[in-house]
């Protein structure tokens, strides 16, 4: 049932007042978008969005994504007005200040009701694609009784210009994600000024061309907004609702201009806006009758949740559904048995193949996983365990063919992880983490369990040459906080890394995997789980210890060969497999000191060996150590020739160590 128009005007003006007051108090922010989209947001939240402020984590709530995250005061106003526990009015008064959950851009870990962290334009919309995929996947497993909700997005011109938008909408249109609706704040303004300065494309035609349903409305006419949203809800295709709006609506001298986009309106303009809007309340005060109207909108969601609670109460699959939405693995989930089989029958395979072998076990045991690849399925080895494709016609599939959309894939994975109930993984070549880095960074920032299967991890990929051979990528990814970067050395370490990644509920993982075959270096069935410590002693010195070789991935077996040669020369050498620097850094000081003793320079030589940049390895080798690696781009040749060219052989490394020891 529609709300009274006069009341809706006051409800929308409450958003405008809070937005301009908060930005003014902070002397920083973006008042124009919240003021321009206040009418659309009031209709959406008041009449369409299925949510309950008293249960912000309700599994079957609609997901609302503010992709235009610079307009963060829109969602902060909506959450407060609708009756969420946070943000409080005090939080809003302290908008953009230290300690306030009302950050400059919405952050999912600060406020319930903020589904994802947005601000980097386009990524919110792309994450919403993943949320819509997760909803349909879970619906296929649990049916309409438990999973029957929509994904709503408010996006601006910037979101629709960014390259990731093209990737995201192409995927959504192909998969016919009809429960996804994007409300475009079509105001023709960017920071620089009119959109005419930078673009002349027909956005609506582009969306139609990718398989979307497109509808327009006057973004300041409540009846017309309802008509457009009704059309969107009825469509079996994803919908773009082009809402024609005036940026900064209500600011008489600045509305419709870029002056309202990214700066406070100023006290004089705010006073004039109050007069124009008929808003006579003091700053940060909402009239009781307006607040009552807003709080009453939550009754619809409360009723829907009550009905849902009745359905789930005695549902046959309640326990499984709740387990999956909590992000917990089954109590009996373990790869120990599989790892023991590897110990019994060692295999020499590429770690990308080892990953496929582990996935064969994982996907058969764990219905939560949704895999995929950016058009490299046969190279990434990501389709395993009998899973079929997720398509427009079959939502039961658990494998997504993303096409050549690395950034879109990574963002969709974030959306799936944040939606809950599924564990996404996706693959491409490690060198193309450059294309998805923005989304990988947001995985880490949002504490999202997304697993990146990045194969062809070094010059070992061979003939494709320097454009495809990662050099700086592993180290650059290691710099991202809250991201686990794992480079396993064989089948056993790969399986251990997969189990670690699956159990990490609040951080993403990058698995850096080889194209070339590697010998299995772990065969002792009594010793498992060592990768969980990030680094461990794979070989102890036989002679008096003079060297510690620290290696990762495909260079671990090379380090073992170097150690064997050193032992022949009477030089004792430990070999440490550094699977994950982040996990190693988290170990206690005693463990780290045992593995890498704090000794006087010259007593023990530390040597890092990795087929990539040597940048950063001095953290572990110390300044007097040796860092064996590659500090230039690669070349096109067979892998064996490249390792010889770049000095990653026993014959090249051992003399350097001996010279250092004797020098």
C-alpha positions in Angstrom: 0.0 0.0 0.0 1.4 3.4 -1.0 2.3 6.0 1.5 0.5 9.4 1.6 2.3 11.8 -0.8 2.5 14.7 1.6 4.0 12.4 4.2 6.5 11.0 1.7 7.6 14.5 0.8 8.5 15.1 4.4 10.2 11.7 4.7 12.3 12.4 1.7 13.1 15.9 3.0 14.4 14.3 6.2 17.0 12.5 4.1 17.9 15.8 2.5 18.2 17.7 5.8 20.4 15.0 7.4 22.6 14.8 4.4 23.3 18.5 4.0 23.7 19.0 7.8 26.1 16.1 8.2 28.3 17.1 5.3 28.3 20.7 6.5 29.3 19.6 10.1 32.1 17.5 8.7 33.1 20.2 6.2 33.5 17.2 3.8 31.4 14.9 1.8 28.9 14.6 -1.0 25.4 16.1 -0.3 24.2 16.2 -3.9 23.4 12.5 -4.6 21.5 11.8 -1.4 19.4 15.0 -1.9 18.8 14.1 -5.6 17.9 10.4 -4.9 15.9 11.0 -1.7 12.5 10.6 -3.4 13.5 7.4 -5.1 15.0 6.0 -1.9 11.9 6.9 0.1 9.7 4.9 -2.3 12.2 2.0 -2.4 12.7 1.7 1.3 9.2 2.6 2.3 7.3 0.3 -0.1 9.5 -2.2 -1.9 12.6 -3.2 0.0 12.1 -6.3 2.2 14.0 -5.8 5.4 13.5 -5.6 9.1 15.6 -3.1 11.1 15.2 -5.3 14.2 16.9 -8.2 12.4 19.5 -6.7 10.0 21.1 -10.1 9.4 17.8 -11.9 8.4 18.8 -14.4 5.7 15.9 -13.7 3.4 16.2 -9.9 3.4 16.5 -8.0 0.2 20.1 -6.8 -0.4 20.5 -3.1 -0.9 23.7 -1.8 -2.3 24.7 1.9 -2.5 27.1 1.5 -5.4 27.5 5.3 -5.5 29.2 5.1 -2.1 30.3 8.7 -2.1 26.7 9.6 -1.4 27.0 7.6 1.9 24.7 10.0 3.8 21.9 8.5 1.8 22.3 5.1 3.4 23.2 6.5 6.9 20.0 8.5 6.8 17.9 5.6 5.6 19.3 3.2 8.3 18.7 5.7 11.1 15.3 6.8 9.9 14.1 3.3 9.3 14.9 2.3 12.9 18.2 0.4 12.7 20.1 0.4 16.0 23.0 2.2 14.3 23.8 4.7 13.2 22.6 6.8 16.0 22.0 10.5 15.6 25.3 11.1 17.4 27.0 8.9 14.9 25.5 11.0 12.1 26.6 14.2 13.8 30.1 12.8 13.7 30.0 11.9 10.0 33.4 11.2 8.6 35.0 11.7 12.0 37.4 9.3 13.8 35.4 6.6 15.6 32.1 7.2 13.9 30.7 4.2 11.9 29.4 6.8 9.4 32.7 6.7 7.4 33.2 8.7 4.3 32.1 5.7 2.2 29.9 2.9 3.6 31.9 0.0 5.2 30.1 -3.3 5.7 32.0 -4.1 8.9 31.0 -0.9 10.7 27.2 -0.9 10.3 24.5 -3.6 10.0 22.5 -2.8 6.9 25.5 -1.9 4.9 25.9 -5.0 2.7 29.2 -4.2 1.1 31.9 -1.6 1.2 31.5 0.8 -1.7 33.1 4.0 -3.0 35.4 2.7 -5.7 32.8 3.3 -8.4 31.2 0.4 -10.2 32.3 -2.2 -7.8 29.1 -2.0 -5.7 27.0 -2.8 -8.8 29.4 -5.6 -9.7 29.2 -7.1 -6.2 25.4 -7.0 -6.5 25.7 -9.3 -9.5 27.3 -11.8 -7.1 24.6 -11.3 -4.5 22.0 -12.0 -7.1 23.8 -15.2 -8.2 24.1 -16.3 -4.6 20.3 -15.8 -4.1 19.4 -17.9 -7.1 21.9 -20.6 -6.3 20.6 -20.9 -2.7 17.0 -20.8 -4.0 17.8 -23.8 -6.2 19.0 -25.7 -3.1 16.4 -24.6 -0.6 13.4 -23.3 -2.5 11.1 -20.3 -2.2 10.2 -21.0 1.4 13.7 -20.1 2.6 15.2 -18.0 -0.2 13.1 -15.5 -2.1 14.6 -12.0 -2.2 15.9 -9.3 -4.5 19.0 -7.2 -4.9 18.6 -3.5 -5.3 21.3 -1.1 -6.3 21.5 2.7 -6.4 24.2 3.7 -8.9 25.4 7.0 -10.4 26.9 8.0 -13.7 30.4 7.1 -12.5 29.4 3.6 -11.7 28.0 3.2 -15.2 31.1 4.7 -16.8 33.7 2.5 -15.1 34.9 -0.4 -17.1 33.8 -2.9 -14.5 30.2 -1.9 -15.3 30.5 -3.4 -18.7 31.8 -6.7 -17.4 29.2 -6.9 -14.6 26.1 -6.1 -16.7 27.2 -8.4 -19.5 27.4 -11.3 -17.0 24.1 -10.4 -15.3 22.3 -10.0 -18.6 23.6 -13.3 -19.9 22.5 -15.1 -16.7 19.1 -13.3 -16.7 19.4 -12.3 -13.1 15.9 -10.9 -13.0 15.9 -10.3 -9.3 18.5 -7.6 -9.7 17.4 -4.0 -10.1 19.7 -1.1 -10.6 18.3 2.4 -9.9 20.4 4.8 -11.9 20.7 8.3 -10.5 20.5 9.9 -14.0 21.4 13.5 -13.1 23.9 14.3 -15.9 26.5 15.6 -13.4 30.0 14.4 -12.4 32.6 16.1 -10.4 34.0 17.9 -13.4 30.6 19.2 -14.4 28.0 18.1 -17.0 28.4 14.5 -18.3 28.5 16.1 -21.8 32.1 17.0 -21.0 33.1 13.3 -21.1 30.5 11.0 -22.6 27.9 10.8 -25.3 27.0 7.2 -25.1 23.5 5.9 -25.0 23.6 4.1 -21.7 20.0 2.7 -21.9 20.7 1.2 -25.3 23.9 -0.4 -23.9 22.0 -2.1 -21.1 19.3 -3.2 -23.5 22.0 -4.6 -25.8 23.3 -6.8 -22.9 20.0 -8.3 -22.2 18.6 -6.0 -19.5 15.1 -4.6 -19.2 15.3 -0.8 -19.2 12.6 1.5 -17.8 12.6 5.3 -17.1 10.9 7.4 -14.5 10.8 10.9 -13.1 12.9 10.5 -10.0 10.9 13.2 -8.2 7.4 11.8 -9.0 6.4 9.2 -6.4 3.7 7.6 -8.6 6.1 7.4 -11.6 8.8 5.9 -9.5 6.3 3.2 -8.3 5.3 2.5 -11.9 9.0 1.9 -12.9 9.8 -0.2 -9.9 6.7 -2.3 -10.5 7.9 -2.9 -14.1 11.3 -3.9 -12.8 9.9 -6.4 -10.3 7.8 -8.0 -13.0 10.6 -8.5 -15.5 12.4 -11.8 -15.7 15.5 -9.9 -16.8 17.7 -7.7 -14.7 16.4 -4.1 -14.8 17.9 -0.7 -15.1 15.6 2.0 -13.8 16.8 5.3 -15.2 15.6 7.8 -12.6 15.8 11.3 -14.0 16.8 13.4 -11.0 18.2 16.8 -10.1 21.4 16.5 -8.1 21.2 18.5 -4.9 17.4 18.7 -5.2 16.2 21.3 -2.7 19.3 23.6 -2.7 17.8 26.5 -4.7 21.0 28.1 -6.0 23.2 25.0 -6.4 20.8 22.1 -7.4 21.5 20.7 -10.8 25.2 21.6 -10.7 28.5 20.0 -9.8 28.7 22.4 -6.9 26.6 20.0 -4.9 28.6 16.9 -5.8 31.6 16.8 -3.5 31.5 19.8 -1.2 29.3 21.2 1.6 26.6 23.5 0.5 27.5 26.2 2.9 25.4 27.7 5.7 23.6 30.3 3.5 22.6 27.6 0.9 21.4 25.3 3.6 19.3 28.0 5.1 17.8 28.7 1.7 17.2 25.0 1.2 15.3 24.8 4.5 13.1 27.6 3.4 12.4 26.0 0.0 11.7 22.6 1.5 9.6 23.9 4.3 11.9 22.2 6.8 12.1 24.2 10.0 13.6 21.6 12.3 17.0 22.3 13.8 20.0 20.5 12.4 20.1 16.8 13.3 16.5 16.9 14.5 13.7 14.9 12.9 10.1 15.9 13.7 8.4 13.1 15.6 5.6 12.7 13.0 8.2 12.2 10.3 10.2 9.7 12.3 7.0 7.9 13.1 6.2 7.6 9.4 9.7 6.2 8.7 9.5 3.7 11.6 6.2 2.5 10.5 7.7 1.3 7.2 9.5 -1.5 9.0 6.2 -3.2 9.9 6.0 -4.7 6.4 9.4 -6.3 6.7 8.7 -7.5 10.2 5.6 -9.3 9.0 7.5 -10.9 6.2 10.2 -12.1 8.6 7.6 -13.4 11.0 6.1 -15.5 8.2 9.6 -16.7 7.1 10.4 -17.7 10.7 7.3 -19.9 10.8 8.4 -21.6 7.6 11.9 -22.3 8.7 10.9 -23.4 12.2 10.1 -27.0 11.1 11.8 -27.0 7.7 13.6 -30.3 6.9 16.7 -28.4 5.8 16.8 -25.8 8.5 20.1 -27.0 10.1 21.9 -27.2 6.8 20.6 -23.7 5.7 21.6 -22.1 9.0 25.0 -23.8 8.8 25.6 -22.4 5.3 24.4 -18.9 6.1 26.6 -18.8 9.2 29.6 -19.6 6.9 30.5 -22.7 8.9 31.9 -25.8 7.3 30.3 -29.2 8.1 31.7 -30.6 11.3 33.1 -33.7 9.5 34.7 -31.7 6.7 38.4 -32.5 6.4 41.0 -33.2 3.7 43.1 -35.3 6.0 42.1 -38.6 4.4 42.9 -37.2 0.9 46.2 -35.9 2.1 47.1 -39.3 3.6 46.4 -40.9 0.2 48.9 -38.4 -1.4 51.5 -39.5 1.2 50.9 -43.1 0.2 51.1 -42.5 -3.5 53.2 -39.4 -4.3 52.4 -37.6 -7.5 54.5 -35.2 -9.7 52.0 -32.7 -11.0 51.7 -29.0 -11.5 50.2 -27.3 -8.4 47.3 -26.1 -10.7 46.6 -29.8 -11.3 47.1 -30.5 -7.5 44.4 -27.8 -6.9 42.1 -29.5 -9.3 42.6 -32.8 -7.5 41.9 -31.1 -4.1 38.8 -29.5 -5.6 37.6 -32.9 -6.8 37.4 -33.8 -3.1 36.2 -30.4 -1.8 33.3 -29.9 -4.3 32.0 -33.4 -3.7 32.0 -32.9 0.1 31.0 -29.2 0.3 27.8 -28.0 -1.4 28.7 -24.4 -0.5 31.3 -23.9 -3.2 30.6 -22.0 -6.4 33.6 -22.1 -8.8 34.5 -20.4 -12.0 37.1 -19.0 -14.3 37.6 -16.0 -16.5 37.7 -18.0 -19.7 40.6 -20.2 -18.6 38.8 -23.3 -17.2 41.1 -25.7 -18.9 44.2 -23.8 -17.8 43.1 -22.9 -14.2 41.8 -26.5 -13.6 38.9 -25.0 -11.6 36.1 -27.3 -12.8 36.2 -30.4 -10.7 34.1 -32.7 -8.5 31.3 -33.1 -10.9 29.8 -29.6 -10.7 27.8 -28.3 -13.6 27.4 -24.8 -15.0 25.3 -22.2 -13.4 23.2 -20.8 -16.2 20.0 -18.8 -17.0 18.2 -22.1 -17.4 19.8 -24.1 -14.6 20.5 -22.4 -11.2 21.6 -25.7 -9.6 24.9 -25.5 -11.3 28.0 -24.5 -9.2 30.4 -23.4 -12.0 30.3 -20.0 -13.6 31.8 -19.3 -17.0 32.7 -15.7 -16.4 34.1 -15.0 -19.8 37.0 -12.6 -20.2 35.9 -10.5 -17.2 38.6 -10.8 -14.6 37.6 -7.7 -12.6 33.9 -8.5 -12.9 34.5 -12.1 -11.7 36.4 -10.9 -8.6 33.8 -8.4 -7.7 31.0 -10.9 -8.2 32.9 -13.3 -5.9 32.9 -10.6 -3.2 29.2 -10.2 -3.6 28.6 -13.9 -3.2 30.8 -14.1 -0.2 29.1 -11.1 1.5 25.6 -12.5 0.7 26.5 -15.6 2.6 25.6 -19.2 2.1 28.1 -19.9 -0.6 31.9 -20.0 -0.8 33.1 -18.5 -4.2 36.4 -19.3 -5.9 37.5 -18.2 -9.3 40.5 -18.5 -11.6 42.7 -16.7 -14.0 46.4 -16.3 -14.7 48.3 -14.7 -11.8 49.6 -11.9 -14.0 45.9 -10.8 -14.5 45.5 -10.1 -10.8 46.4 -6.6 -12.2 43.0 -6.6 -13.7 41.2 -7.7 -10.6 43.3 -6.0 -8.0 40.7 -3.4 -7.0 38.3 -6.2 -6.2 40.9 -8.3 -4.4 41.7 -5.2 -2.2 38.0 -4.9 -1.4 37.9 -8.6 -0.6 40.5 -8.0 2.1 38.9 -4.8 3.3 35.5 -6.3 3.6 36.7 -9.5 5.3 35.2 -11.6 2.5 36.0 -15.3 2.0 36.8 -15.2 -1.7 39.4 -17.7 -3.0 41.4 -16.6 -6.0 42.9 -19.5 -8.0 45.8 -17.8 -9.8 47.7 -20.2 -12.0 50.8 -19.8 -14.2 52.6 -18.1 -11.3 56.1 -17.4 -12.7 58.4 -17.6 -15.7 57.7 -21.3 -15.4 54.7 -20.8 -17.6 57.3 -20.6 -20.4 56.6 -19.6 -24.0 53.8 -17.1 -23.5 56.6 -14.7 -22.6 56.9 -11.6 -20.4 53.4 -10.3 -20.9 52.1 -13.4 -19.1 54.9 -14.1 -16.7 54.4 -12.6 -13.3 57.4 -11.0 -11.7 56.2 -8.5 -9.1 52.7 -9.9 -8.5 53.2 -12.2 -5.6 55.1 -9.6 -3.5 52.6 -6.9 -4.4 49.7 -9.0 -3.3 51.5 -9.9 -0.1 51.4 -6.2 0.8 47.6 -6.1 0.9 46.4 -6.3 4.6 44.1 -9.2 5.5 44.9 -11.1 2.4 46.5 -14.6 2.5 48.8 -15.2 -0.4 49.8 -18.9 -0.6 52.3 -20.4 -2.9 52.3 -24.2 -2.3 55.2 -26.4 -3.4 53.5 -29.7 -4.1 50.2 -31.7 -3.9 50.3 -31.9 -0.1 50.9 -28.2 0.5 48.2 -27.4 -2.1 45.6 -29.5 -0.3 46.6 -27.9 3.0 46.3 -24.4 1.5 42.8 -25.2 0.2 41.7 -26.3 3.6 43.1 -23.2 5.2 41.4 -20.9 2.7 38.0 -22.6 3.2 38.3 -22.2 7.0 39.1 -18.5 6.8 35.7 -16.9 7.3 36.9 -13.3 7.4 39.7 -13.0 4.9 40.3 -13.9 1.3 43.0 -16.1 -0.2 45.2 -16.0 -3.3 46.5 -19.4 -4.4 49.5 -18.9 -6.7 49.9 -22.1 -8.7 52.3 -23.5 -11.2 51.8 -24.5 -14.8 54.9 -26.8 -14.7 55.0 -30.2 -12.9 56.7 -30.3 -9.5 57.8 -33.3 -7.5 56.0 -34.1 -4.3 58.3 -33.1 -1.5 56.1 -34.2 1.5 55.7 -38.0 2.0 55.7 -38.4 5.8 52.2 -39.4 6.7 52.8 -38.6 10.4 53.4 -34.9 9.7 50.5 -32.9 8.3 49.0 -29.4 8.6 52.4 -27.7 8.5 51.2 -25.1 5.9 48.9 -23.6 8.6 52.0 -22.0 10.2 52.9 -20.2 7.0 56.4 -21.5 7.0 58.0 -24.7 8.4 61.4 -26.5 8.4 61.2 -29.0 5.5 64.8 -30.1 5.9 67.2 -29.8 8.9 70.9 -29.3 8.4 73.0 -32.4 8.6 76.3 -30.7 9.0 76.8 -27.7 11.3 74.1 -25.2 10.2 75.5 -22.3 8.2 72.7 -21.6 5.7 68.9 -21.3 5.8 67.3 -21.6 2.4 63.8 -19.9 2.4 61.8 -20.8 -0.7 58.3 -20.8 -2.0 56.3 -22.8 -4.5 58.2 -24.2 -7.4 61.5 -23.1 -5.9 61.2 -25.3 -2.8 62.4 -28.4 -4.6 65.2 -26.3 -6.1 66.2 -25.2 -2.6 66.3 -28.9 -1.5 68.7 -29.7 -4.4 70.9 -26.7 -3.4 70.9 -27.9 0.2 72.0 -31.4 -0.9 75.0 -29.9 -2.8 75.9 -27.7 0.2 75.8 -30.7 2.5 78.3 -32.4 0.2 80.6 -29.5 0.8 80.2 -29.8 4.5 77.9 -26.8 4.8 74.8 -27.6 6.9 71.6 -26.1 5.3 68.1 -25.9 6.5 65.3 -25.6 4.0 62.2 -23.6 5.0 59.1 -23.8 2.9 57.5 -20.3 3.1 54.0 -21.2 2.0 52.4 -17.9 3.3 54.3 -15.0 4.7 51.2 -13.6 6.3 50.5 -16.7 8.3 54.2 -17.0 9.3 54.2 -13.4 10.6 51.3 -14.3 12.8 53.1 -17.1 14.7 54.6 -16.6 18.1 58.1 -15.2 18.5 59.4 -18.6 19.8 58.3 -20.4 16.6 59.7 -17.7 14.3 63.0 -17.6 16.2 63.3 -21.4 16.0 62.8 -21.3 12.3 64.9 -18.2 11.6 67.2 -17.7 14.6 68.2 -14.2 15.6 72.0 -14.6 15.3 74.9 -12.3 14.6 75.5 -11.4 11.0 77.8 -14.0 9.4 76.8 -16.9 11.7 74.0 -18.2 9.6 73.4 -17.0 6.0 69.8 -16.7 5.1 68.9 -17.1 1.4 65.6 -16.5 -0.2 64.8 -18.3 -3.5 61.7 -17.3 -5.4 61.1 -16.9 -9.2 60.0 -13.3 -8.9 61.1 -10.0 -7.6 63.6 -10.0 -4.7 61.9 -6.8 -3.4 60.9 -7.3 0.2 62.7 -10.5 0.9 65.2 -8.7 3.1 62.5 -9.0 5.9 63.5 -12.6 6.2 67.1 -12.7 4.9 68.3 -9.6 6.7 70.4 -7.1 4.9 73.5 -9.4 4.9 71.5 -12.3 3.3 71.2 -13.4 -0.3 68.1 -12.9 -2.3 67.8 -15.1 -5.4 65.1 -14.0 -7.8 64.3 -12.0 -10.9 64.3 -8.2 -11.0 63.4 -7.8 -14.6 60.7 -8.9 -17.0 60.9 -12.5 -18.3 61.3 -13.8 -21.8 59.6 -16.2 -24.2 61.2 -19.7 -24.1 60.6 -23.1 -22.5 60.5 -23.0 -18.7 63.7 -25.0 -18.2 65.6 -22.6 -20.4 64.2 -19.6 -18.6 65.2 -20.9 -15.2 68.7 -21.5 -16.5 68.8 -18.0 -18.0 67.7 -16.3 -14.8 70.1 -18.2 -12.5 67.5 -20.4 -10.8 69.5 -23.6 -10.9 71.7 -25.4 -8.5 74.8 -24.6 -10.5 74.0 -20.9 -10.3 72.9 -20.6 -6.7 75.3 -22.8 -4.8 78.5 -20.8 -5.9 76.8 -17.6 -4.8 76.2 -19.1 -1.4 79.7 -20.4 -1.1 81.2 -17.1 -2.2 79.1 -15.3 0.4 80.1 -17.7 3.2 83.8 -17.4 2.2 83.8 -13.7 1.5 
